[in-house]
């Protein structure tokens, strides 16, 4: 990224890079989650997405602190790791959480029902 940002004052350079990285990660999360119940992943998608995010991390880690790069991706990592799980396992996780944190999920007004 060095040539792209030559003209950026070095005092604000980390903020500029972070200002690009954070929205990128948010957009990546949005793309993965968009579509709700109709969003479908193939088994090979996990590997491809994992490689993509690794490449993005490597790119930004050259300009930002490694710990910051990793911490900003924690939510995205969780989403990506869930992609590898079987649907039945995810439904099981959901039902376990419903049992631990009971809500009125059967309320017709909420639009949410148990799996």
Backbone atoms as SQL, in Angstrom:
CREATE TABLE atoms (id INTEGER PRIMARY KEY, chain TEXT, resi INTEGER, resn TEXT, atom TEXT, x REAL, y REAL, z REAL);
INSERT INTO atoms VALUES
  (1, 'A', 1, 'UNK', 'N', 0.817, -1.195, 0.000),
  (2, 'A', 1, 'UNK', 'CA', 0.000, 0.000, 0.000),
  (3, 'A', 1, 'UNK', 'C', 0.855, 1.251, 0.000),
  (4, 'A', 2, 'UNK', 'N', 2.122, 1.102, 0.229),
  (5, 'A', 2, 'UNK', 'CA', 3.011, 2.244, 0.329),
  (6, 'A', 2, 'UNK', 'C', 2.844, 3.268, -0.779),
  (7, 'A', 3, 'UNK', 'N', 2.927, 2.873, -2.047),
  (8, 'A', 3, 'UNK', 'CA', 2.805, 3.859, -3.128),
  (9, 'A', 3, 'UNK', 'C', 1.464, 4.582, -3.147),
  (10, 'A', 4, 'UNK', 'N', 0.425, 3.922, -2.689),
  (11, 'A', 4, 'UNK', 'CA', -0.891, 4.548, -2.698),
  (12, 'A', 4, 'UNK', 'C', -1.010, 5.706, -1.700),
  (13, 'A', 5, 'UNK', 'N', -0.251, 5.609, -0.637),
  (14, 'A', 5, 'UNK', 'CA', -0.409, 6.578, 0.438),
  (15, 'A', 5, 'UNK', 'C', 0.821, 7.462, 0.649),
  (16, 'A', 6, 'UNK', 'N', 1.665, 7.598, -0.354),
  (17, 'A', 6, 'UNK', 'CA', 2.882, 8.400, -0.224),
  (18, 'A', 6, 'UNK', 'C', 2.607, 9.822, 0.244),
  (19, 'A', 7, 'UNK', 'N', 1.536, 10.387, -0.218),
  (20, 'A', 7, 'UNK', 'CA', 1.247, 11.793, 0.060),
  (21, 'A', 7, 'UNK', 'C', 0.512, 12.035, 1.374),
  (22, 'A', 8, 'UNK', 'N', 0.184, 10.975, 2.088),
  (23, 'A', 8, 'UNK', 'CA', -0.518, 11.129, 3.359),
  (24, 'A', 8, 'UNK', 'C', 0.495, 11.465, 4.448),
  (25, 'A', 9, 'UNK', 'N', 0.201, 12.500, 5.204),
  (26, 'A', 9, 'UNK', 'CA', 1.074, 12.923, 6.298),
  (27, 'A', 9, 'UNK', 'C', 1.258, 11.755, 7.262),
  (28, 'A', 10, 'UNK', 'N', 2.501, 11.481, 7.634),
  (29, 'A', 10, 'UNK', 'CA', 2.796, 10.324, 8.482),
  (30, 'A', 10, 'UNK', 'C', 2.136, 10.402, 9.857),
  (31, 'A', 11, 'UNK', 'N', 1.777, 11.593, 10.300),
  (32, 'A', 11, 'UNK', 'CA', 1.127, 11.727, 11.611),
  (33, 'A', 11, 'UNK', 'C', -0.296, 11.173, 11.587),
  (34, 'A', 12, 'UNK', 'N', -0.937, 11.230, 10.451),
  (35, 'A', 12, 'UNK', 'CA', -2.317, 10.734, 10.369),
  (36, 'A', 12, 'UNK', 'C', -2.412, 9.421, 9.596),
  (37, 'A', 13, 'UNK', 'N', -1.276, 8.951, 9.108),
  (38, 'A', 13, 'UNK', 'CA', -1.263, 7.738, 8.283),
  (39, 'A', 13, 'UNK', 'C', -1.960, 6.544, 8.951),
  (40, 'A', 14, 'UNK', 'N', -1.642, 6.209, 10.224),
  (41, 'A', 14, 'UNK', 'CA', -2.336, 5.063, 10.837),
  (42, 'A', 14, 'UNK', 'C', -3.856, 5.252, 10.904),
  (43, 'A', 15, 'UNK', 'N', -4.296, 6.469, 11.144),
  (44, 'A', 15, 'UNK', 'CA', -5.734, 6.734, 11.198),
  (45, 'A', 15, 'UNK', 'C', -6.383, 6.571, 9.826),
  (46, 'A', 16, 'UNK', 'N', -5.664, 6.956, 8.786),
  (47, 'A', 16, 'UNK', 'CA', -6.186, 6.811, 7.420),
  (48, 'A', 16, 'UNK', 'C', -6.308, 5.326, 7.070),
  (49, 'A', 17, 'UNK', 'N', -5.272, 4.562, 7.382),
  (50, 'A', 17, 'UNK', 'CA', -5.294, 3.126, 7.092),
  (51, 'A', 17, 'UNK', 'C', -6.420, 2.451, 7.876),
  (52, 'A', 18, 'UNK', 'N', -6.533, 2.781, 9.165),
  (53, 'A', 18, 'UNK', 'CA', -7.601, 2.211, 9.977),
  (54, 'A', 18, 'UNK', 'C', -8.967, 2.643, 9.425),
  (55, 'A', 19, 'UNK', 'N', -9.042, 3.872, 8.928),
  (56, 'A', 19, 'UNK', 'CA', -10.278, 4.374, 8.343),
  (57, 'A', 19, 'UNK', 'C', -10.682, 3.643, 7.076),
  (58, 'A', 20, 'UNK', 'N', -9.749, 2.986, 6.427),
  (59, 'A', 20, 'UNK', 'CA', -10.047, 2.149, 5.262),
  (60, 'A', 20, 'UNK', 'C', -10.342, 0.714, 5.716),
  (61, 'A', 21, 'UNK', 'N', -9.566, 0.231, 6.660),
  (62, 'A', 21, 'UNK', 'CA', -9.675, -1.154, 7.117),
  (63, 'A', 21, 'UNK', 'C', -11.017, -1.445, 7.802),
  (64, 'A', 22, 'UNK', 'N', -11.418, -0.585, 8.715),
  (65, 'A', 22, 'UNK', 'CA', -12.643, -0.828, 9.484),
  (66, 'A', 22, 'UNK', 'C', -13.874, -0.916, 8.578),
  (67, 'A', 23, 'UNK', 'N', -14.112, 0.040, 7.679),
  (68, 'A', 23, 'UNK', 'CA', -15.282, -0.108, 6.797),
  (69, 'A', 23, 'UNK', 'C', -15.182, -1.323, 5.870),
  (70, 'A', 24, 'UNK', 'N', -13.958, -1.684, 5.483),
  (71, 'A', 24, 'UNK', 'CA', -13.792, -2.870, 4.647),
  (72, 'A', 24, 'UNK', 'C', -14.256, -4.115, 5.393),
  (73, 'A', 25, 'UNK', 'N', -13.825, -4.250, 6.649),
  (74, 'A', 25, 'UNK', 'CA', -14.217, -5.407, 7.452),
  (75, 'A', 25, 'UNK', 'C', -15.730, -5.401, 7.679),
  (76, 'A', 26, 'UNK', 'N', -16.292, -4.235, 7.951),
  (77, 'A', 26, 'UNK', 'CA', -17.743, -4.135, 8.143),
  (78, 'A', 26, 'UNK', 'C', -18.490, -4.535, 6.866),
  (79, 'A', 27, 'UNK', 'N', -17.985, -4.102, 5.736),
  (80, 'A', 27, 'UNK', 'CA', -18.622, -4.457, 4.461),
  (81, 'A', 27, 'UNK', 'C', -18.517, -5.965, 4.204),
  (82, 'A', 28, 'UNK', 'N', -17.381, -6.533, 4.532),
  (83, 'A', 28, 'UNK', 'CA', -17.185, -7.978, 4.369),
  (84, 'A', 28, 'UNK', 'C', -18.193, -8.735, 5.230),
  (85, 'A', 29, 'UNK', 'N', -18.384, -8.295, 6.479),
  (86, 'A', 29, 'UNK', 'CA', -19.378, -8.908, 7.360),
  (87, 'A', 29, 'UNK', 'C', -20.776, -8.788, 6.754),
  (88, 'A', 30, 'UNK', 'N', -21.093, -7.616, 6.253),
  (89, 'A', 30, 'UNK', 'CA', -22.420, -7.382, 5.672),
  (90, 'A', 30, 'UNK', 'C', -22.663, -8.320, 4.494),
  (91, 'A', 31, 'UNK', 'N', -21.673, -8.467, 3.640),
  (92, 'A', 31, 'UNK', 'CA', -21.814, -9.346, 2.472),
  (93, 'A', 31, 'UNK', 'C', -22.077, -10.779, 2.923),
  (94, 'A', 32, 'UNK', 'N', -21.359, -11.232, 3.955),
  (95, 'A', 32, 'UNK', 'CA', -21.544, -12.600, 4.425),
  (96, 'A', 32, 'UNK', 'C', -22.906, -12.816, 5.079),
  (97, 'A', 33, 'UNK', 'N', -23.422, -11.788, 5.748),
  (98, 'A', 33, 'UNK', 'CA', -24.676, -11.940, 6.485),
  (99, 'A', 33, 'UNK', 'C', -25.906, -11.530, 5.689),
  (100, 'A', 34, 'UNK', 'N', -25.731, -10.782, 4.629),
  (101, 'A', 34, 'UNK', 'CA', -26.871, -10.308, 3.850),
  (102, 'A', 34, 'UNK', 'C', -27.613, -11.490, 3.229),
  (103, 'A', 35, 'UNK', 'N', -28.899, -11.422, 3.254),
  (104, 'A', 35, 'UNK', 'CA', -29.715, -12.471, 2.652),
  (105, 'A', 35, 'UNK', 'C', -30.507, -13.262, 3.664),
  (106, 'A', 36, 'UNK', 'N', -30.192, -13.085, 4.946),
  (107, 'A', 36, 'UNK', 'CA', -30.954, -13.747, 6.004),
  (108, 'A', 36, 'UNK', 'C', -31.039, -15.237, 5.811),
  (109, 'A', 37, 'UNK', 'N', -32.235, -15.755, 5.992),
  (110, 'A', 37, 'UNK', 'CA', -32.444, -17.202, 5.927),
  (111, 'A', 37, 'UNK', 'C', -32.222, -17.773, 4.527),
  (112, 'A', 38, 'UNK', 'N', -32.168, -16.918, 3.536),
  (113, 'A', 38, 'UNK', 'CA', -31.985, -17.380, 2.161),
  (114, 'A', 38, 'UNK', 'C', -30.512, -17.430, 1.753),
  (115, 'A', 39, 'UNK', 'N', -29.625, -16.988, 2.640),
  (116, 'A', 39, 'UNK', 'CA', -28.190, -16.988, 2.350),
  (117, 'A', 39, 'UNK', 'C', -27.683, -18.418, 2.448),
  (118, 'A', 40, 'UNK', 'N', -27.033, -18.895, 1.409),
  (119, 'A', 40, 'UNK', 'CA', -26.548, -20.271, 1.367),
  (120, 'A', 40, 'UNK', 'C', -25.067, -20.256, 1.028),
  (121, 'A', 41, 'UNK', 'N', -24.322, -21.092, 1.738),
  (122, 'A', 41, 'UNK', 'CA', -22.894, -21.239, 1.459),
  (123, 'A', 41, 'UNK', 'C', -22.620, -22.674, 1.048),
  (124, 'A', 42, 'UNK', 'N', -21.691, -22.830, 0.165),
  (125, 'A', 42, 'UNK', 'CA', -21.220, -24.151, -0.231),
  (126, 'A', 42, 'UNK', 'C', -20.028, -24.497, 0.651),
  (127, 'A', 43, 'UNK', 'N', -19.732, -25.783, 0.839),
  (128, 'A', 43, 'UNK', 'CA', -18.608, -26.162, 1.696),
  (129, 'A', 43, 'UNK', 'C', -17.279, -25.500, 1.308),
  (130, 'A', 44, 'UNK', 'N', -17.041, -25.331, 0.017),
  (131, 'A', 44, 'UNK', 'CA', -15.770, -24.731, -0.412),
  (132, 'A', 44, 'UNK', 'C', -15.709, -23.217, -0.150),
  (133, 'A', 45, 'UNK', 'N', -16.845, -22.594, 0.111),
  (134, 'A', 45, 'UNK', 'CA', -16.857, -21.154, 0.396),
  (135, 'A', 45, 'UNK', 'C', -16.049, -20.816, 1.642),
  (136, 'A', 46, 'UNK', 'N', -16.094, -21.694, 2.637),
  (137, 'A', 46, 'UNK', 'CA', -15.358, -21.460, 3.876),
  (138, 'A', 46, 'UNK', 'C', -13.875, -21.253, 3.590),
  (139, 'A', 47, 'UNK', 'N', -13.295, -22.148, 2.817),
  (140, 'A', 47, 'UNK', 'CA', -11.864, -22.074, 2.502),
  (141, 'A', 47, 'UNK', 'C', -11.539, -20.804, 1.724),
  (142, 'A', 48, 'UNK', 'N', -12.359, -20.484, 0.758),
  (143, 'A', 48, 'UNK', 'CA', -12.129, -19.301, -0.073),
  (144, 'A', 48, 'UNK', 'C', -12.213, -18.022, 0.760),
  (145, 'A', 49, 'UNK', 'N', -13.248, -17.916, 1.578),
  (146, 'A', 49, 'UNK', 'CA', -13.428, -16.716, 2.399),
  (147, 'A', 49, 'UNK', 'C', -12.308, -16.609, 3.428),
  (148, 'A', 50, 'UNK', 'N', -11.917, -17.724, 4.024),
  (149, 'A', 50, 'UNK', 'CA', -10.823, -17.734, 5.006),
  (150, 'A', 50, 'UNK', 'C', -9.526, -17.238, 4.355),
  (151, 'A', 51, 'UNK', 'N', -9.256, -17.677, 3.135),
  (152, 'A', 51, 'UNK', 'CA', -8.059, -17.226, 2.407),
  (153, 'A', 51, 'UNK', 'C', -8.153, -15.736, 2.078),
  (154, 'A', 52, 'UNK', 'N', -9.334, -15.292, 1.680),
  (155, 'A', 52, 'UNK', 'CA', -9.521, -13.873, 1.364),
  (156, 'A', 52, 'UNK', 'C', -9.247, -12.986, 2.569),
  (157, 'A', 53, 'UNK', 'N', -9.800, -13.355, 3.726),
  (158, 'A', 53, 'UNK', 'CA', -9.609, -12.518, 4.896),
  (159, 'A', 53, 'UNK', 'C', -8.160, -12.575, 5.373),
  (160, 'A', 54, 'UNK', 'N', -7.497, -13.697, 5.194),
  (161, 'A', 54, 'UNK', 'CA', -6.068, -13.791, 5.529),
  (162, 'A', 54, 'UNK', 'C', -5.261, -12.836, 4.655),
  (163, 'A', 55, 'UNK', 'N', -5.588, -12.767, 3.378),
  (164, 'A', 55, 'UNK', 'CA', -4.886, -11.857, 2.472),
  (165, 'A', 55, 'UNK', 'C', -5.124, -10.401, 2.865),
  (166, 'A', 56, 'UNK', 'N', -6.347, -10.093, 3.250),
  (167, 'A', 56, 'UNK', 'CA', -6.672, -8.723, 3.684),
  (168, 'A', 56, 'UNK', 'C', -5.901, -8.378, 4.945),
  (169, 'A', 57, 'UNK', 'N', -5.868, -9.303, 5.888),
  (170, 'A', 57, 'UNK', 'CA', -5.109, -9.072, 7.124),
  (171, 'A', 57, 'UNK', 'C', -3.644, -8.822, 6.818),
  (172, 'A', 58, 'UNK', 'N', -3.064, -9.654, 5.967),
  (173, 'A', 58, 'UNK', 'CA', -1.658, -9.491, 5.613),
  (174, 'A', 58, 'UNK', 'C', -1.403, -8.121, 4.995),
  (175, 'A', 59, 'UNK', 'N', -2.304, -7.695, 4.140),
  (176, 'A', 59, 'UNK', 'CA', -2.163, -6.397, 3.489),
  (177, 'A', 59, 'UNK', 'C', -2.170, -5.261, 4.511),
  (178, 'A', 60, 'UNK', 'N', -3.149, -5.265, 5.412),
  (179, 'A', 60, 'UNK', 'CA', -3.255, -4.186, 6.380),
  (180, 'A', 60, 'UNK', 'C', -2.239, -4.316, 7.510),
  (181, 'A', 61, 'UNK', 'N', -1.791, -5.527, 7.804),
  (182, 'A', 61, 'UNK', 'CA', -0.807, -5.726, 8.874),
  (183, 'A', 61, 'UNK', 'C', 0.537, -5.105, 8.528),
  (184, 'A', 62, 'UNK', 'N', 0.776, -4.854, 7.242),
  (185, 'A', 62, 'UNK', 'CA', 2.031, -4.187, 6.874),
  (186, 'A', 62, 'UNK', 'C', 2.030, -2.730, 7.315),
  (187, 'A', 63, 'UNK', 'N', 0.850, -2.174, 7.557),
  (188, 'A', 63, 'UNK', 'CA', 0.745, -0.755, 7.913),
  (189, 'A', 63, 'UNK', 'C', 0.167, -0.509, 9.303),
  (190, 'A', 64, 'UNK', 'N', -0.516, -1.495, 9.883),
  (191, 'A', 64, 'UNK', 'CA', -1.132, -1.344, 11.200),
  (192, 'A', 64, 'UNK', 'C', -0.547, -2.357, 12.170),
  (193, 'A', 65, 'UNK', 'N', -0.740, -2.115, 13.448),
  (194, 'A', 65, 'UNK', 'CA', -0.309, -3.037, 14.490),
  (195, 'A', 65, 'UNK', 'C', -1.040, -4.368, 14.318),
  (196, 'A', 66, 'UNK', 'N', -0.311, -5.477, 14.393),
  (197, 'A', 66, 'UNK', 'CA', -0.895, -6.809, 14.214),
  (198, 'A', 66, 'UNK', 'C', -2.061, -7.065, 15.169),
  (199, 'A', 67, 'UNK', 'N', -1.896, -6.666, 16.425),
  (200, 'A', 67, 'UNK', 'CA', -2.960, -6.894, 17.414),
  (201, 'A', 67, 'UNK', 'C', -4.226, -6.148, 17.032),
  (202, 'A', 68, 'UNK', 'N', -4.086, -4.946, 16.507),
  (203, 'A', 68, 'UNK', 'CA', -5.242, -4.162, 16.076),
  (204, 'A', 68, 'UNK', 'C', -5.928, -4.843, 14.891),
  (205, 'A', 69, 'UNK', 'N', -5.142, -5.294, 13.942),
  (206, 'A', 69, 'UNK', 'CA', -5.693, -5.965, 12.756),
  (207, 'A', 69, 'UNK', 'C', -6.497, -7.194, 13.175),
  (208, 'A', 70, 'UNK', 'N', -5.950, -7.988, 14.077),
  (209, 'A', 70, 'UNK', 'CA', -6.628, -9.198, 14.543),
  (210, 'A', 70, 'UNK', 'C', -7.876, -8.842, 15.345),
  (211, 'A', 71, 'UNK', 'N', -7.768, -7.878, 16.256),
  (212, 'A', 71, 'UNK', 'CA', -8.912, -7.536, 17.101),
  (213, 'A', 71, 'UNK', 'C', -10.081, -6.977, 16.294),
  (214, 'A', 72, 'UNK', 'N', -9.786, -6.231, 15.244),
  (215, 'A', 72, 'UNK', 'CA', -10.860, -5.676, 14.419),
  (216, 'A', 72, 'UNK', 'C', -11.569, -6.737, 13.590),
  (217, 'A', 73, 'UNK', 'N', -10.957, -7.910, 13.472),
  (218, 'A', 73, 'UNK', 'CA', -11.541, -9.006, 12.690),
  (219, 'A', 73, 'UNK', 'C', -12.228, -10.057, 13.549),
  (220, 'A', 74, 'UNK', 'N', -12.292, -9.877, 14.849),
  (221, 'A', 74, 'UNK', 'CA', -12.833, -10.926, 15.711),
  (222, 'A', 74, 'UNK', 'C', -14.261, -11.322, 15.318),
  (223, 'A', 75, 'UNK', 'N', -15.130, -10.355, 15.091),
  (224, 'A', 75, 'UNK', 'CA', -16.505, -10.659, 14.703),
  (225, 'A', 75, 'UNK', 'C', -16.570, -11.376, 13.366),
  (226, 'A', 76, 'UNK', 'N', -15.744, -10.928, 12.448),
  (227, 'A', 76, 'UNK', 'CA', -15.696, -11.556, 11.125),
  (228, 'A', 76, 'UNK', 'C', -15.202, -12.993, 11.232),
  (229, 'A', 77, 'UNK', 'N', -14.217, -13.234, 12.087),
  (230, 'A', 77, 'UNK', 'CA', -13.710, -14.600, 12.286),
  (231, 'A', 77, 'UNK', 'C', -14.813, -15.527, 12.787),
  (232, 'A', 78, 'UNK', 'N', -15.632, -15.031, 13.700),
  (233, 'A', 78, 'UNK', 'CA', -16.737, -15.845, 14.234),
  (234, 'A', 78, 'UNK', 'C', -17.707, -16.204, 13.114),
  (235, 'A', 79, 'UNK', 'N', -18.042, -15.220, 12.295),
  (236, 'A', 79, 'UNK', 'CA', -18.960, -15.461, 11.176),
  (237, 'A', 79, 'UNK', 'C', -18.372, -16.490, 10.214),
  (238, 'A', 80, 'UNK', 'N', -17.111, -16.315, 9.877),
  (239, 'A', 80, 'UNK', 'CA', -16.461, -17.228, 8.935),
  (240, 'A', 80, 'UNK', 'C', -16.394, -18.640, 9.513),
  (241, 'A', 81, 'UNK', 'N', -16.068, -18.757, 10.800),
  (242, 'A', 81, 'UNK', 'CA', -16.001, -20.087, 11.411),
  (243, 'A', 81, 'UNK', 'C', -17.364, -20.776, 11.419),
  (244, 'A', 82, 'UNK', 'N', -18.431, -20.005, 11.563),
  (245, 'A', 82, 'UNK', 'CA', -19.768, -20.593, 11.525),
  (246, 'A', 82, 'UNK', 'C', -20.108, -21.144, 10.143),
  (247, 'A', 83, 'UNK', 'N', -19.474, -20.594, 9.108),
  (248, 'A', 83, 'UNK', 'CA', -19.727, -21.074, 7.746),
  (249, 'A', 83, 'UNK', 'C', -19.331, -22.532, 7.577),
  (250, 'A', 84, 'UNK', 'N', -18.382, -22.978, 8.391),
  (251, 'A', 84, 'UNK', 'CA', -17.877, -24.342, 8.267),
  (252, 'A', 84, 'UNK', 'C', -18.803, -25.363, 8.950),
  (253, 'A', 85, 'UNK', 'N', -19.672, -24.869, 9.809),
  (254, 'A', 85, 'UNK', 'CA', -20.554, -25.761, 10.564),
  (255, 'A', 85, 'UNK', 'C', -21.719, -26.259, 9.715),
  (256, 'A', 86, 'UNK', 'N', -22.194, -27.451, 10.053),
  (257, 'A', 86, 'UNK', 'CA', -23.385, -28.000, 9.426),
  (258, 'A', 86, 'UNK', 'C', -24.609, -27.228, 9.917),
  (259, 'A', 87, 'UNK', 'N', -25.632, -27.136, 9.096),
  (260, 'A', 87, 'UNK', 'CA', -26.856, -26.423, 9.469),
  (261, 'A', 87, 'UNK', 'C', -27.450, -26.999, 10.751),
  (262, 'A', 88, 'UNK', 'N', -27.452, -28.292, 10.879),
  (263, 'A', 88, 'UNK', 'CA', -28.019, -28.918, 12.081),
  (264, 'A', 88, 'UNK', 'C', -27.255, -28.499, 13.340),
  (265, 'A', 89, 'UNK', 'N', -25.954, -28.330, 13.224),
  (266, 'A', 89, 'UNK', 'CA', -25.147, -27.874, 14.359),
  (267, 'A', 89, 'UNK', 'C', -25.500, -26.441, 14.724),
  (268, 'A', 90, 'UNK', 'N', -25.679, -25.588, 13.729),
  (269, 'A', 90, 'UNK', 'CA', -26.038, -24.195, 13.982),
  (270, 'A', 90, 'UNK', 'C', -27.408, -24.098, 14.639),
  (271, 'A', 91, 'UNK', 'N', -28.345, -24.918, 14.188),
  (272, 'A', 91, 'UNK', 'CA', -29.673, -24.931, 14.801),
  (273, 'A', 91, 'UNK', 'C', -29.554, -25.375, 16.257),
  (274, 'A', 92, 'UNK', 'N', -28.699, -26.355, 16.514),
  (275, 'A', 92, 'UNK', 'CA', -28.461, -26.809, 17.886),
  (276, 'A', 92, 'UNK', 'C', -27.902, -25.690, 18.752),
  (277, 'A', 93, 'UNK', 'N', -26.921, -24.928, 18.230),
  (278, 'A', 93, 'UNK', 'CA', -26.363, -23.780, 18.966),
  (279, 'A', 93, 'UNK', 'C', -27.465, -22.776, 19.286),
  (280, 'A', 94, 'UNK', 'N', -28.286, -22.507, 18.287),
  (281, 'A', 94, 'UNK', 'CA', -29.369, -21.537, 18.466),
  (282, 'A', 94, 'UNK', 'C', -30.332, -21.997, 19.555),
  (283, 'A', 95, 'UNK', 'N', -30.734, -23.247, 19.491),
  (284, 'A', 95, 'UNK', 'CA', -31.670, -23.773, 20.480),
  (285, 'A', 95, 'UNK', 'C', -31.064, -23.792, 21.882),
  (286, 'A', 96, 'UNK', 'N', -29.763, -24.087, 21.994),
  (287, 'A', 96, 'UNK', 'CA', -29.090, -24.049, 23.291),
  (288, 'A', 96, 'UNK', 'C', -29.137, -22.635, 23.877),
  (289, 'A', 97, 'UNK', 'N', -28.883, -21.648, 23.038),
  (290, 'A', 97, 'UNK', 'CA', -28.917, -20.264, 23.512),
  (291, 'A', 97, 'UNK', 'C', -30.328, -19.850, 23.904),
  (292, 'A', 98, 'UNK', 'N', -31.315, -20.335, 23.164),
  (293, 'A', 98, 'UNK', 'CA', -32.715, -20.046, 23.521),
  (294, 'A', 98, 'UNK', 'C', -33.039, -20.625, 24.892),
  (295, 'A', 99, 'UNK', 'N', -32.514, -21.819, 25.178),
  (296, 'A', 99, 'UNK', 'CA', -32.771, -22.454, 26.468),
  (297, 'A', 99, 'UNK', 'C', -32.066, -21.699, 27.600),
  (298, 'A', 100, 'UNK', 'N', -30.873, -21.199, 27.330),
  (299, 'A', 100, 'UNK', 'CA', -30.110, -20.464, 28.343),
  (300, 'A', 100, 'UNK', 'C', -30.671, -19.077, 28.594),
  (301, 'A', 101, 'UNK', 'N', -31.200, -18.468, 27.552),
  (302, 'A', 101, 'UNK', 'CA', -31.702, -17.096, 27.623),
  (303, 'A', 101, 'UNK', 'C', -33.121, -17.047, 27.081),
  (304, 'A', 102, 'UNK', 'N', -34.055, -17.593, 27.847),
  (305, 'A', 102, 'UNK', 'CA', -35.424, -17.675, 27.319),
  (306, 'A', 102, 'UNK', 'C', -36.030, -16.295, 27.058),
  (307, 'A', 103, 'UNK', 'N', -36.608, -16.188, 25.912),
  (308, 'A', 103, 'UNK', 'CA', -37.348, -14.992, 25.504),
  (309, 'A', 103, 'UNK', 'C', -38.704, -15.458, 25.015),
  (310, 'A', 104, 'UNK', 'N', -39.571, -14.533, 24.794),
  (311, 'A', 104, 'UNK', 'CA', -40.875, -14.895, 24.252),
  (312, 'A', 104, 'UNK', 'C', -40.744, -15.019, 22.736),
  (313, 'A', 105, 'UNK', 'N', -39.988, -16.038, 22.293),
  (314, 'A', 105, 'UNK', 'CA', -39.719, -16.202, 20.869),
  (315, 'A', 105, 'UNK', 'C', -40.928, -16.718, 20.097),
  (316, 'A', 106, 'UNK', 'N', -41.904, -17.230, 20.817),
  (317, 'A', 106, 'UNK', 'CA', -43.092, -17.735, 20.138),
  (318, 'A', 106, 'UNK', 'C', -44.150, -16.649, 19.977),
  (319, 'A', 107, 'UNK', 'N', -43.829, -15.455, 20.424),
  (320, 'A', 107, 'UNK', 'CA', -44.742, -14.320, 20.282),
  (321, 'A', 107, 'UNK', 'C', -44.861, -13.985, 18.803),
  (322, 'A', 108, 'UNK', 'N', -46.020, -14.026, 18.274),
  (323, 'A', 108, 'UNK', 'CA', -46.253, -13.778, 16.850),
  (324, 'A', 108, 'UNK', 'C', -45.816, -12.377, 16.418),
  (325, 'A', 109, 'UNK', 'N', -45.849, -11.422, 17.332),
  (326, 'A', 109, 'UNK', 'CA', -45.482, -10.052, 16.969),
  (327, 'A', 109, 'UNK', 'C', -43.991, -9.919, 16.706),
  (328, 'A', 110, 'UNK', 'N', -43.163, -10.765, 17.323),
  (329, 'A', 110, 'UNK', 'CA', -41.725, -10.638, 17.161),
  (330, 'A', 110, 'UNK', 'C', -41.267, -11.091, 15.772),
  (331, 'A', 111, 'UNK', 'N', -42.030, -11.996, 15.153),
  (332, 'A', 111, 'UNK', 'CA', -41.616, -12.517, 13.845),
  (333, 'A', 111, 'UNK', 'C', -40.534, -13.575, 13.949),
  (334, 'A', 112, 'UNK', 'N', -40.145, -13.930, 15.190),
  (335, 'A', 112, 'UNK', 'CA', -39.097, -14.917, 15.411),
  (336, 'A', 112, 'UNK', 'C', -39.727, -16.136, 16.056),
  (337, 'A', 113, 'UNK', 'N', -39.370, -17.319, 15.589),
  (338, 'A', 113, 'UNK', 'CA', -39.852, -18.555, 16.209),
  (339, 'A', 113, 'UNK', 'C', -38.661, -19.467, 16.445),
  (340, 'A', 114, 'UNK', 'N', -38.833, -20.399, 17.324),
  (341, 'A', 114, 'UNK', 'CA', -37.757, -21.348, 17.613),
  (342, 'A', 114, 'UNK', 'C', -37.503, -22.230, 16.387),
  (343, 'A', 115, 'UNK', 'N', -36.251, -22.664, 16.265),
  (344, 'A', 115, 'UNK', 'CA', -35.880, -23.525, 15.144),
  (345, 'A', 115, 'UNK', 'C', -36.343, -24.928, 15.379);
